[in-house]
Each structure stands twice: as C-alpha cells, then as structure tokens.
Amino acid sequence: MIVTAGFDYFFVTGLLSVAFALIISLFGLMHSKFPGKSMGLLMVLSVCLFIAGIVGAAVGSKYKAGERHGAPKGSESVAGHKGS
C-alpha cells in the first residue's frame, strides 16, 4: 500500500464498510436463512473492515494539511489567544 499526502484511505474503508453493510442487509431481507453457515466469514470481514478503518484514519491523520496551532504567523495579537 502506497501512502500519499493527497489520498485518505479512511474514506475508502468507510465506503467499503457502507457497501458491505448494505449488501448483507439486502441479503438478510431477501433470504430467510441468511447468513447461515457464512456467519463466521461475515464476522471476520466486519472486523477486518473495522481495523482497516482505524488504520486508515491513523495513517490519514498524519498527512493532514491546513491545520494551525496557535496564532497565525505575522500577527502580534489575536483576540482570545493567551499570551498576547
């Protein structure tokens, strides 16, 4: 997996999780015996998507741009900012 600053894997894993949830919901509504023997597989896939979402959020947060901490550079006093 290649990590780039312009791409956030959290959104990919989020979309995959939503699609997975919709698909298994539709199968559950259409088939009375769903999930049957595939319950273990569905549980493993759910946990994998959950872990991938956490990892994607952690990796994506490392490359966030545009966040500021403290007063903007070049300003001498900012209302509500301690130490000004």
Jmol script that loads the backbone (N, CA, C; Angstrom):
load data "model"
ATOM      1  N   MET A   1       0.848  -1.171   0.000  1.00  0.00           N
ATOM      2  CA  MET A   1       0.000   0.000   0.000  1.00  0.00           C
ATOM      3  C   MET A   1       0.895   1.235   0.000  1.00  0.00           C
ATOM      4  N   ILE A   2       0.637   2.130  -0.922  1.00  0.00           N
ATOM      5  CA  ILE A   2       1.398   3.366  -1.022  1.00  0.00           C
ATOM      6  C   ILE A   2       0.584   4.478  -0.384  1.00  0.00           C
ATOM      7  N   VAL A   3       1.194   5.213   0.529  1.00  0.00           N
ATOM      8  CA  VAL A   3       0.514   6.300   1.231  1.00  0.00           C
ATOM      9  C   VAL A   3       0.966   7.613   0.611  1.00  0.00           C
ATOM     10  N   THR A   4       0.002   8.394   0.164  1.00  0.00           N
ATOM     11  CA  THR A   4       0.308   9.709  -0.382  1.00  0.00           C
ATOM     12  C   THR A   4      -0.425  10.763   0.426  1.00  0.00           C
ATOM     13  N   ALA A   5       0.094  11.975   0.371  1.00  0.00           N
ATOM     14  CA  ALA A   5      -0.489  13.050   1.170  1.00  0.00           C
ATOM     15  C   ALA A   5      -1.867  13.464   0.664  1.00  0.00           C
ATOM     16  N   GLY A   6      -2.163  13.266  -0.618  1.00  0.00           N
ATOM     17  CA  GLY A   6      -3.427  13.721  -1.178  1.00  0.00           C
ATOM     18  C   GLY A   6      -4.539  12.705  -1.132  1.00  0.00           C
ATOM     19  N   PHE A   7      -4.316  11.550  -0.520  1.00  0.00           N
ATOM     20  CA  PHE A   7      -5.307  10.479  -0.547  1.00  0.00           C
ATOM     21  C   PHE A   7      -5.537   9.967   0.861  1.00  0.00           C
ATOM     22  N   ASP A   8      -6.791   9.871   1.273  1.00  0.00           N
ATOM     23  CA  ASP A   8      -7.118   9.438   2.627  1.00  0.00           C
ATOM     24  C   ASP A   8      -7.802   8.076   2.569  1.00  0.00           C
ATOM     25  N   TYR A   9      -7.111   7.032   3.048  1.00  0.00           N
ATOM     26  CA  TYR A   9      -7.623   5.668   2.989  1.00  0.00           C
ATOM     27  C   TYR A   9      -8.827   5.456   3.899  1.00  0.00           C
ATOM     28  N   PHE A  10      -9.042   6.326   4.860  1.00  0.00           N
ATOM     29  CA  PHE A  10     -10.201   6.219   5.738  1.00  0.00           C
ATOM     30  C   PHE A  10     -11.499   6.304   4.939  1.00  0.00           C
ATOM     31  N   PHE A  11     -11.523   7.160   3.919  1.00  0.00           N
ATOM     32  CA  PHE A  11     -12.723   7.305   3.111  1.00  0.00           C
ATOM     33  C   PHE A  11     -12.972   6.055   2.266  1.00  0.00           C
ATOM     34  N   VAL A  12     -11.909   5.416   1.803  1.00  0.00           N
ATOM     35  CA  VAL A  12     -12.057   4.186   1.033  1.00  0.00           C
ATOM     36  C   VAL A  12     -12.622   3.081   1.921  1.00  0.00           C
ATOM     37  N   THR A  13     -12.043   2.910   3.100  1.00  0.00           N
ATOM     38  CA  THR A  13     -12.533   1.865   4.000  1.00  0.00           C
ATOM     39  C   THR A  13     -13.942   2.190   4.490  1.00  0.00           C
ATOM     40  N   GLY A  14     -14.259   3.462   4.630  1.00  0.00           N
ATOM     41  CA  GLY A  14     -15.617   3.853   5.014  1.00  0.00           C
ATOM     42  C   GLY A  14     -16.626   3.486   3.940  1.00  0.00           C
ATOM     43  N   LEU A  15     -16.287   3.760   2.682  1.00  0.00           N
ATOM     44  CA  LEU A  15     -17.178   3.396   1.580  1.00  0.00           C
ATOM     45  C   LEU A  15     -17.325   1.880   1.463  1.00  0.00           C
ATOM     46  N   LEU A  16     -16.237   1.154   1.650  1.00  0.00           N
ATOM     47  CA  LEU A  16     -16.311  -0.310   1.616  1.00  0.00           C
ATOM     48  C   LEU A  16     -17.192  -0.843   2.748  1.00  0.00           C
ATOM     49  N   SER A  17     -17.079  -0.243   3.911  1.00  0.00           N
ATOM     50  CA  SER A  17     -17.898  -0.674   5.052  1.00  0.00           C
ATOM     51  C   SER A  17     -19.376  -0.412   4.812  1.00  0.00           C
ATOM     52  N   VAL A  18     -19.683   0.736   4.248  1.00  0.00           N
ATOM     53  CA  VAL A  18     -21.079   1.060   3.945  1.00  0.00           C
ATOM     54  C   VAL A  18     -21.635   0.099   2.896  1.00  0.00           C
ATOM     55  N   ALA A  19     -20.860  -0.152   1.838  1.00  0.00           N
ATOM     56  CA  ALA A  19     -21.297  -1.077   0.801  1.00  0.00           C
ATOM     57  C   ALA A  19     -21.505  -2.482   1.378  1.00  0.00           C
ATOM     58  N   PHE A  20     -20.585  -2.924   2.222  1.00  0.00           N
ATOM     59  CA  PHE A  20     -20.694  -4.238   2.858  1.00  0.00           C
ATOM     60  C   PHE A  20     -21.953  -4.321   3.711  1.00  0.00           C
ATOM     61  N   ALA A  21     -22.210  -3.285   4.486  1.00  0.00           N
ATOM     62  CA  ALA A  21     -23.399  -3.279   5.345  1.00  0.00           C
ATOM     63  C   ALA A  21     -24.685  -3.307   4.516  1.00  0.00           C
ATOM     64  N   LEU A  22     -24.722  -2.548   3.437  1.00  0.00           N
ATOM     65  CA  LEU A  22     -25.918  -2.544   2.585  1.00  0.00           C
ATOM     66  C   LEU A  22     -26.136  -3.896   1.921  1.00  0.00           C
ATOM     67  N   ILE A  23     -25.055  -4.504   1.456  1.00  0.00           N
ATOM     68  CA  ILE A  23     -25.172  -5.796   0.775  1.00  0.00           C
ATOM     69  C   ILE A  23     -25.670  -6.873   1.733  1.00  0.00           C
ATOM     70  N   ILE A  24     -25.076  -6.953   2.927  1.00  0.00           N
ATOM     71  CA  ILE A  24     -25.527  -8.010   3.842  1.00  0.00           C
ATOM     72  C   ILE A  24     -26.931  -7.710   4.378  1.00  0.00           C
ATOM     73  N   SER A  25     -27.304  -6.448   4.447  1.00  0.00           N
ATOM     74  CA  SER A  25     -28.674  -6.114   4.850  1.00  0.00           C
ATOM     75  C   SER A  25     -29.681  -6.564   3.795  1.00  0.00           C
ATOM     76  N   LEU A  26     -29.355  -6.315   2.528  1.00  0.00           N
ATOM     77  CA  LEU A  26     -30.245  -6.742   1.455  1.00  0.00           C
ATOM     78  C   LEU A  26     -30.358  -8.263   1.394  1.00  0.00           C
ATOM     79  N   PHE A  27     -29.221  -8.955   1.551  1.00  0.00           N
ATOM     80  CA  PHE A  27     -29.272 -10.416   1.580  1.00  0.00           C
ATOM     81  C   PHE A  27     -30.119 -10.895   2.754  1.00  0.00           C
ATOM     82  N   GLY A  28     -29.995 -10.250   3.889  1.00  0.00           N
ATOM     83  CA  GLY A  28     -30.782 -10.631   5.052  1.00  0.00           C
ATOM     84  C   GLY A  28     -32.266 -10.431   4.856  1.00  0.00           C
ATOM     85  N   LEU A  29     -32.634  -9.385   4.117  1.00  0.00           N
ATOM     86  CA  LEU A  29     -34.051  -9.134   3.850  1.00  0.00           C
ATOM     87  C   LEU A  29     -34.620 -10.081   2.801  1.00  0.00           C
ATOM     88  N   MET A  30     -33.787 -10.492   1.841  1.00  0.00           N
ATOM     89  CA  MET A  30     -34.289 -11.313   0.740  1.00  0.00           C
ATOM     90  C   MET A  30     -34.252 -12.812   1.034  1.00  0.00           C
ATOM     91  N   HIS A  31     -33.362 -13.252   1.909  1.00  0.00           N
ATOM     92  CA  HIS A  31     -33.212 -14.678   2.176  1.00  0.00           C
ATOM     93  C   HIS A  31     -33.444 -14.950   3.664  1.00  0.00           C
ATOM     94  N   SER A  32     -34.378 -15.806   3.957  1.00  0.00           N
ATOM     95  CA  SER A  32     -34.751 -16.050   5.352  1.00  0.00           C
ATOM     96  C   SER A  32     -33.686 -16.810   6.131  1.00  0.00           C
ATOM     97  N   LYS A  33     -32.869 -17.588   5.462  1.00  0.00           N
ATOM     98  CA  LYS A  33     -31.853 -18.378   6.161  1.00  0.00           C
ATOM     99  C   LYS A  33     -30.473 -17.713   6.141  1.00  0.00           C
ATOM    100  N   PHE A  34     -30.400 -16.456   5.749  1.00  0.00           N
ATOM    101  CA  PHE A  34     -29.128 -15.738   5.724  1.00  0.00           C
ATOM    102  C   PHE A  34     -28.739 -15.343   7.132  1.00  0.00           C
ATOM    103  N   PRO A  35     -27.535 -15.429   7.592  1.00  0.00           N
ATOM    104  CA  PRO A  35     -26.297 -15.801   6.925  1.00  0.00           C
ATOM    105  C   PRO A  35     -25.987 -17.288   6.975  1.00  0.00           C
ATOM    106  N   GLY A  36     -26.658 -18.032   7.813  1.00  0.00           N
ATOM    107  CA  GLY A  36     -26.449 -19.469   7.846  1.00  0.00           C
ATOM    108  C   GLY A  36     -25.018 -19.840   8.193  1.00  0.00           C
ATOM    109  N   LYS A  37     -24.403 -20.661   7.339  1.00  0.00           N
ATOM    110  CA  LYS A  37     -23.043 -21.145   7.589  1.00  0.00           C
ATOM    111  C   LYS A  37     -21.974 -20.081   7.355  1.00  0.00           C
ATOM    112  N   SER A  38     -22.313 -19.002   6.690  1.00  0.00           N
ATOM    113  CA  SER A  38     -21.316 -17.962   6.394  1.00  0.00           C
ATOM    114  C   SER A  38     -21.217 -16.902   7.489  1.00  0.00           C
ATOM    115  N   MET A  39     -21.807 -17.146   8.641  1.00  0.00           N
ATOM    116  CA  MET A  39     -21.770 -16.164   9.734  1.00  0.00           C
ATOM    117  C   MET A  39     -20.343 -15.861  10.167  1.00  0.00           C
ATOM    118  N   GLY A  40     -19.512 -16.875  10.297  1.00  0.00           N
ATOM    119  CA  GLY A  40     -18.119 -16.659  10.702  1.00  0.00           C
ATOM    120  C   GLY A  40     -17.360 -15.794   9.709  1.00  0.00           C
ATOM    121  N   LEU A  41     -17.564 -16.057   8.418  1.00  0.00           N
ATOM    122  CA  LEU A  41     -16.905 -15.265   7.380  1.00  0.00           C
ATOM    123  C   LEU A  41     -17.349 -13.808   7.436  1.00  0.00           C
ATOM    124  N   LEU A  42     -18.628 -13.576   7.630  1.00  0.00           N
ATOM    125  CA  LEU A  42     -19.132 -12.203   7.718  1.00  0.00           C
ATOM    126  C   LEU A  42     -18.578 -11.477   8.942  1.00  0.00           C
ATOM    127  N   MET A  43     -18.410 -12.202  10.036  1.00  0.00           N
ATOM    128  CA  MET A  43     -17.844 -11.587  11.234  1.00  0.00           C
ATOM    129  C   MET A  43     -16.383 -11.216  11.006  1.00  0.00           C
ATOM    130  N   VAL A  44     -15.623 -12.091  10.357  1.00  0.00           N
ATOM    131  CA  VAL A  44     -14.213 -11.809  10.067  1.00  0.00           C
ATOM    132  C   VAL A  44     -14.096 -10.614   9.124  1.00  0.00           C
ATOM    133  N   LEU A  45     -14.931 -10.569   8.086  1.00  0.00           N
ATOM    134  CA  LEU A  45     -14.898  -9.430   7.159  1.00  0.00           C
ATOM    135  C   LEU A  45     -15.259  -8.125   7.870  1.00  0.00           C
ATOM    136  N   SER A  46     -16.225  -8.172   8.760  1.00  0.00           N
ATOM    137  CA  SER A  46     -16.610  -6.969   9.507  1.00  0.00           C
ATOM    138  C   SER A  46     -15.464  -6.464  10.378  1.00  0.00           C
ATOM    139  N   VAL A  47     -14.802  -7.379  11.067  1.00  0.00           N
ATOM    140  CA  VAL A  47     -13.674  -6.989  11.923  1.00  0.00           C
ATOM    141  C   VAL A  47     -12.531  -6.442  11.076  1.00  0.00           C
ATOM    142  N   CYS A  48     -12.258  -7.064   9.929  1.00  0.00           N
ATOM    143  CA  CYS A  48     -11.185  -6.578   9.049  1.00  0.00           C
ATOM    144  C   CYS A  48     -11.478  -5.169   8.527  1.00  0.00           C
ATOM    145  N   LEU A  49     -12.725  -4.920   8.145  1.00  0.00           N
ATOM    146  CA  LEU A  49     -13.090  -3.575   7.686  1.00  0.00           C
ATOM    147  C   LEU A  49     -12.987  -2.559   8.814  1.00  0.00           C
ATOM    148  N   PHE A  50     -13.352  -2.958  10.013  1.00  0.00           N
ATOM    149  CA  PHE A  50     -13.245  -2.071  11.170  1.00  0.00           C
ATOM    150  C   PHE A  50     -11.787  -1.715  11.447  1.00  0.00           C
ATOM    151  N   ILE A  51     -10.923  -2.712  11.453  1.00  0.00           N
ATOM    152  CA  ILE A  51      -9.494  -2.474  11.707  1.00  0.00           C
ATOM    153  C   ILE A  51      -8.880  -1.647  10.581  1.00  0.00           C
ATOM    154  N   ALA A  52      -9.278  -1.932   9.331  1.00  0.00           N
ATOM    155  CA  ALA A  52      -8.769  -1.146   8.203  1.00  0.00           C
ATOM    156  C   ALA A  52      -9.206   0.315   8.321  1.00  0.00           C
ATOM    157  N   GLY A  53     -10.407   0.557   8.817  1.00  0.00           N
ATOM    158  CA  GLY A  53     -10.864   1.934   9.023  1.00  0.00           C
ATOM    159  C   GLY A  53     -10.054   2.659  10.073  1.00  0.00           C
ATOM    160  N   ILE A  54      -9.730   1.963  11.158  1.00  0.00           N
ATOM    161  CA  ILE A  54      -8.912   2.578  12.205  1.00  0.00           C
ATOM    162  C   ILE A  54      -7.515   2.891  11.684  1.00  0.00           C
ATOM    163  N   VAL A  55      -6.913   1.933  10.993  1.00  0.00           N
ATOM    164  CA  VAL A  55      -5.569   2.140  10.439  1.00  0.00           C
ATOM    165  C   VAL A  55      -5.601   3.257   9.397  1.00  0.00           C
ATOM    166  N   GLY A  56      -6.629   3.273   8.549  1.00  0.00           N
ATOM    167  CA  GLY A  56      -6.751   4.328   7.541  1.00  0.00           C
ATOM    168  C   GLY A  56      -6.898   5.703   8.160  1.00  0.00           C
ATOM    169  N   ALA A  57      -7.636   5.795   9.246  1.00  0.00           N
ATOM    170  CA  ALA A  57      -7.788   7.086   9.932  1.00  0.00           C
ATOM    171  C   ALA A  57      -6.477   7.517  10.566  1.00  0.00           C
ATOM    172  N   ALA A  58      -5.748   6.572  11.145  1.00  0.00           N
ATOM    173  CA  ALA A  58      -4.465   6.911  11.781  1.00  0.00           C
ATOM    174  C   ALA A  58      -3.435   7.344  10.749  1.00  0.00           C
ATOM    175  N   VAL A  59      -3.376   6.630   9.639  1.00  0.00           N
ATOM    176  CA  VAL A  59      -2.415   6.983   8.588  1.00  0.00           C
ATOM    177  C   VAL A  59      -2.809   8.297   7.938  1.00  0.00           C
ATOM    178  N   GLY A  60      -4.099   8.486   7.681  1.00  0.00           N
ATOM    179  CA  GLY A  60      -4.560   9.715   7.042  1.00  0.00           C
ATOM    180  C   GLY A  60      -4.377  10.948   7.903  1.00  0.00           C
ATOM    181  N   SER A  61      -4.466  10.792   9.211  1.00  0.00           N
ATOM    182  CA  SER A  61      -4.317  11.950  10.088  1.00  0.00           C
ATOM    183  C   SER A  61      -2.880  12.453  10.121  1.00  0.00           C
ATOM    184  N   LYS A  62      -1.956  11.612   9.761  1.00  0.00           N
ATOM    185  CA  LYS A  62      -0.541  12.003   9.743  1.00  0.00           C
ATOM    186  C   LYS A  62      -0.261  13.030   8.657  1.00  0.00           C
ATOM    187  N   TYR A  63      -1.072  13.022   7.606  1.00  0.00           N
ATOM    188  CA  TYR A  63      -0.816  13.886   6.459  1.00  0.00           C
ATOM    189  C   TYR A  63      -1.827  15.009   6.310  1.00  0.00           C
ATOM    190  N   LYS A  64      -2.528  15.356   7.384  1.00  0.00           N
ATOM    191  CA  LYS A  64      -3.493  16.454   7.309  1.00  0.00           C
ATOM    192  C   LYS A  64      -2.760  17.763   7.040  1.00  0.00           C
ATOM    193  N   ALA A  65      -3.330  18.571   6.178  1.00  0.00           N
ATOM    194  CA  ALA A  65      -2.730  19.856   5.845  1.00  0.00           C
ATOM    195  C   ALA A  65      -3.717  20.957   6.195  1.00  0.00           C
ATOM    196  N   GLY A  66      -3.197  22.124   6.475  1.00  0.00           N
ATOM    197  CA  GLY A  66      -4.039  23.269   6.716  1.00  0.00           C
ATOM    198  C   GLY A  66      -4.422  23.490   8.160  1.00  0.00           C
ATOM    199  N   GLU A  67      -3.943  22.670   9.056  1.00  0.00           N
ATOM    200  CA  GLU A  67      -4.255  22.867  10.462  1.00  0.00           C
ATOM    201  C   GLU A  67      -3.233  23.825  11.071  1.00  0.00           C
ATOM    202  N   ARG A  68      -3.719  24.702  11.929  1.00  0.00           N
ATOM    203  CA  ARG A  68      -2.834  25.643  12.603  1.00  0.00           C
ATOM    204  C   ARG A  68      -2.923  25.429  14.093  1.00  0.00           C
ATOM    205  N   HIS A  69      -1.828  25.632  14.739  1.00  0.00           N
ATOM    206  CA  HIS A  69      -1.787  25.575  16.194  1.00  0.00           C
ATOM    207  C   HIS A  69      -1.202  26.895  16.677  1.00  0.00           C
ATOM    208  N   GLY A  70      -2.007  27.651  17.391  1.00  0.00           N
ATOM    209  CA  GLY A  70      -1.538  28.936  17.888  1.00  0.00           C
ATOM    210  C   GLY A  70      -1.899  30.058  16.935  1.00  0.00           C
ATOM    211  N   ALA A  71      -1.337  31.213  17.195  1.00  0.00           N
ATOM    212  CA  ALA A  71      -1.628  32.405  16.404  1.00  0.00           C
ATOM    213  C   ALA A  71      -0.995  32.296  15.022  1.00  0.00           C
ATOM    214  N   PRO A  72      -1.651  32.873  14.013  1.00  0.00           N
ATOM    215  CA  PRO A  72      -1.059  32.877  12.680  1.00  0.00           C
ATOM    216  C   PRO A  72       0.269  33.620  12.674  1.00  0.00           C
ATOM    217  N   LYS A  73       1.179  33.195  11.835  1.00  0.00           N
ATOM    218  CA  LYS A  73       2.487  33.848  11.753  1.00  0.00           C
ATOM    219  C   LYS A  73       2.310  35.276  11.270  1.00  0.00           C
ATOM    220  N   GLY A  74       3.034  36.167  11.889  1.00  0.00           N
ATOM    221  CA  GLY A  74       2.983  37.566  11.496  1.00  0.00           C
ATOM    222  C   GLY A  74       1.965  38.389  12.259  1.00  0.00           C
ATOM    223  N   SER A  75       1.108  37.765  13.036  1.00  0.00           N
ATOM    224  CA  SER A  75       0.138  38.536  13.802  1.00  0.00           C
ATOM    225  C   SER A  75       0.701  38.751  15.198  1.00  0.00           C
ATOM    226  N   GLU A  76       0.463  39.916  15.721  1.00  0.00           N
ATOM    227  CA  GLU A  76       1.030  40.225  17.033  1.00  0.00           C
ATOM    228  C   GLU A  76       0.060  39.936  18.159  1.00  0.00           C
ATOM    229  N   SER A  77      -1.209  40.149  17.914  1.00  0.00           N
ATOM    230  CA  SER A  77      -2.171  39.821  18.954  1.00  0.00           C
ATOM    231  C   SER A  77      -3.451  39.301  18.318  1.00  0.00           C
ATOM    232  N   VAL A  78      -3.976  38.276  18.920  1.00  0.00           N
ATOM    233  CA  VAL A  78      -5.196  37.669  18.422  1.00  0.00           C
ATOM    234  C   VAL A  78      -6.188  37.642  19.583  1.00  0.00           C
ATOM    235  N   ALA A  79      -7.399  38.084  19.347  1.00  0.00           N
ATOM    236  CA  ALA A  79      -8.393  38.127  20.394  1.00  0.00           C
ATOM    237  C   ALA A  79      -8.642  36.725  20.939  1.00  0.00           C
ATOM    238  N   GLY A  80      -8.620  36.597  22.240  1.00  0.00           N
ATOM    239  CA  GLY A  80      -8.892  35.321  22.872  1.00  0.00           C
ATOM    240  C   GLY A  80      -7.694  34.390  22.948  1.00  0.00           C
ATOM    241  N   HIS A  81      -6.550  34.806  22.423  1.00  0.00           N
ATOM    242  CA  HIS A  81      -5.358  33.951  22.442  1.00  0.00           C
ATOM    243  C   HIS A  81      -4.515  34.320  23.648  1.00  0.00           C
ATOM    244  N   LYS A  82      -4.250  33.342  24.506  1.00  0.00           N
ATOM    245  CA  LYS A  82      -3.464  33.594  25.716  1.00  0.00           C
ATOM    246  C   LYS A  82      -2.019  33.930  25.339  1.00  0.00           C
ATOM    247  N   GLY A  83      -1.449  34.784  26.080  1.00  0.00           N
ATOM    248  CA  GLY A  83      -0.044  35.146  25.859  1.00  0.00           C
ATOM    249  C   GLY A  83       0.120  36.282  24.888  1.00  0.00           C
ATOM    250  N   SER A  84      -0.986  36.916  24.470  1.00  0.00           N
ATOM    251  CA  SER A  84      -0.833  38.021  23.526  1.00  0.00           C
ATOM    252  C   SER A  84      -0.809  39.349  24.220  1.00  0.00           C
TER     253      SER A  84
END
end "model"
wireframe off; spacefill off
backbone 0.3
color backbone group
